[in-house]
Amino acid sequence: MGSIVVQAFMTLDGVVQAGGGPDEDREGGFPYGGWQSGYSSAEDGEIVPEWESRTEALLLGRKTYDIFAGSWGVWDEAAGGFQGELTRRYNRIPKYVASRTLTGLGWKNSQLLGPDIPAEVRKLRAATDGEIRVWGSTELIRTLAVHDLVDEYRLVVYPLVLGTGKKLFPPGFPLTRLTLVASRALSSGVLVNIYRPAGAAAT
């Protein structure tokens, strides 16, 4: 049995849009792309690589798939360091994409889910041994939450308020009770918080 793990870099006001770069996602005229810059610390180089070493599949919405396929899907696998390591891993593992508009996928080892996303994800979780990673994909995450299909939220929270942008938990997100199972403050002021659904068994 696999586990559905949502990972997100987010601001104090919950914005998850385009933290990595100015052109990552300009939808809605978002003006603050790349807001993560300036908060790096030595610990950053330990946390995400350790998390990603557990990733056995990616579960993505259409927009995030397009971003990932245009970056990890084309970057050089021979690159040094974490970028090369993660490029190799992401190319190797299966990618499952929730979309009502795509008819084909160009990134290798990618496949479209059927129209009943909750049922497809339940089958995927039952058939996967390890963590199924969700990045971005806010609309998909809302669908998963409605059907109690998120096993863990890993939230990297930056001491920054933007006041605009796509949020991980927007208005209308379903009532979700969570338990904080781990928290770590980095020297940059960033908090790394891990939550599981209230009542979930500890591991």
C-alpha positions in Angstrom: 0.0 0.0 0.0 1.4 3.4 -1.0 0.8 6.7 0.6 -0.2 10.0 -1.0 2.1 12.7 0.2 1.5 16.4 -0.7 4.7 18.5 -0.6 4.5 22.3 -0.8 6.6 25.3 -0.4 4.2 28.0 0.8 4.1 31.5 2.3 2.6 32.4 5.7 -0.6 33.3 3.9 -0.7 30.0 2.1 0.5 30.9 -1.4 2.1 28.1 -3.3 2.3 29.7 -6.8 5.6 30.0 -8.6 8.0 29.9 -5.7 10.9 28.6 -7.9 11.2 31.2 -10.6 9.6 34.3 -12.3 8.3 32.4 -15.3 7.2 29.2 -13.5 3.5 30.2 -13.4 2.3 33.7 -14.3 -1.4 32.7 -14.3 -3.6 35.5 -13.0 -0.8 38.0 -13.6 1.0 36.7 -10.6 3.9 39.2 -10.0 6.0 37.4 -7.4 7.5 34.4 -9.2 10.7 33.2 -7.5 9.7 34.3 -4.0 11.6 31.5 -2.4 14.9 33.1 -3.3 16.8 34.6 -0.4 15.8 32.0 2.1 18.3 29.3 1.4 20.2 27.6 4.3 22.5 24.6 4.7 19.6 22.5 6.0 17.7 23.0 2.7 20.2 20.7 0.9 19.3 17.9 3.3 15.5 17.9 3.6 14.1 17.7 0.1 16.7 15.2 -1.2 15.8 12.9 1.8 12.1 13.2 1.0 12.6 12.6 -2.7 14.6 9.5 -2.1 11.3 7.9 -1.0 9.4 9.0 -4.1 8.1 6.0 -6.1 5.6 7.8 -8.3 4.4 11.3 -9.1 0.7 12.3 -9.1 0.2 15.6 -10.9 -2.5 17.9 -12.2 -2.3 19.1 -15.8 -0.6 22.5 -15.2 2.0 21.1 -12.9 2.6 18.2 -15.3 3.3 20.8 -18.0 5.8 22.6 -15.8 7.6 19.4 -14.7 7.7 17.9 -18.2 9.2 21.1 -19.5 11.9 21.1 -16.8 12.7 17.8 -15.2 11.5 16.0 -18.4 14.1 17.7 -20.6 17.0 18.5 -18.2 20.3 16.6 -18.6 20.3 13.4 -16.5 24.1 13.7 -16.4 24.0 17.0 -14.5 25.8 16.9 -11.2 24.4 17.2 -7.8 20.8 17.0 -6.7 19.4 18.3 -10.1 20.9 15.4 -12.0 19.9 12.9 -9.3 16.3 14.1 -9.2 16.1 14.3 -13.0 17.1 10.7 -13.3 14.6 9.7 -10.6 11.7 11.6 -12.1 12.4 10.2 -15.5 12.5 6.7 -14.2 9.4 6.6 -11.9 5.8 6.5 -13.2 3.9 9.8 -13.5 0.1 9.8 -13.2 -1.7 12.9 -14.6 -5.2 14.0 -13.8 -6.5 16.0 -16.8 -9.8 16.5 -18.6 -8.1 18.2 -21.6 -4.9 16.3 -22.4 -5.1 13.5 -24.8 -1.4 12.4 -24.8 1.7 12.8 -22.7 5.2 13.2 -24.0 7.3 12.7 -20.9 8.4 9.1 -20.6 6.7 6.8 -18.1 3.7 9.1 -17.9 0.0 8.1 -18.2 -3.3 9.8 -17.9 -5.8 8.8 -15.2 -9.3 8.0 -16.1 -12.3 10.4 -15.5 -13.0 9.0 -12.0 -10.0 10.5 -10.3 -10.8 9.3 -6.7 -11.3 5.7 -7.9 -8.1 5.8 -10.0 -6.1 7.2 -7.1 -7.4 4.5 -4.7 -6.3 1.8 -7.2 -2.9 3.5 -7.7 -2.3 3.8 -3.9 -3.2 0.1 -3.5 -0.8 -1.0 -6.2 2.2 1.2 -5.2 4.8 0.3 -2.6 6.1 3.6 -1.4 5.3 7.3 -1.5 3.3 8.9 -4.3 4.4 12.5 -4.4 2.0 15.4 -5.2 3.7 18.7 -6.1 1.7 21.8 -7.0 -1.6 20.6 -8.5 -3.9 22.6 -6.1 -7.1 21.6 -7.8 -6.1 17.9 -7.7 -5.2 18.2 -4.0 -8.6 19.6 -3.3 -10.2 16.6 -5.0 -8.0 14.2 -3.0 -8.9 16.0 0.2 -12.6 15.8 -0.4 -12.2 12.0 -0.7 -9.8 11.6 2.2 -7.0 10.5 -0.1 -4.1 12.6 1.3 -2.0 10.6 3.8 0.5 13.4 4.6 1.2 17.1 4.1 4.8 18.2 4.1 4.7 22.0 4.2 7.8 24.2 4.0 6.5 27.5 5.3 8.4 30.7 4.5 8.2 33.9 6.7 6.6 35.9 3.9 3.2 37.3 3.1 2.3 38.0 -0.5 -1.4 38.8 -0.4 -2.1 37.3 -3.8 -1.6 34.0 -5.7 -2.8 30.4 -5.7 -3.3 28.9 -2.3 -2.9 25.4 -1.1 -6.0 25.7 1.0 -8.3 28.2 -0.8 -11.8 29.2 0.2 -14.1 26.2 -0.1 -11.4 23.6 0.8 -13.0 20.8 2.7 -12.9 20.6 6.5 -9.7 18.8 7.3 -8.5 17.9 10.8 -4.7 17.3 10.9 -2.2 16.3 13.5 1.3 17.9 13.6 3.7 14.9 13.7 7.0 16.8 13.2 8.3 20.4 13.0 11.7 21.9 12.4 12.8 25.5 12.3 15.6 26.2 9.9 18.2 29.0 10.4 16.6 30.9 7.5 13.4 31.3 9.5 11.6 28.7 7.3 9.5 26.1 9.2 9.2 22.5 8.0 5.9 21.1 9.3 4.6 17.6 8.7 0.9 16.8 9.2 -1.2 13.7 8.9 -5.0 13.3 9.1 -6.1 13.3 12.7 -6.4 9.7 14.0 -3.9 8.4 11.4 -1.5 5.8 12.8 2.0 7.1 13.5 4.9 5.6 11.6 
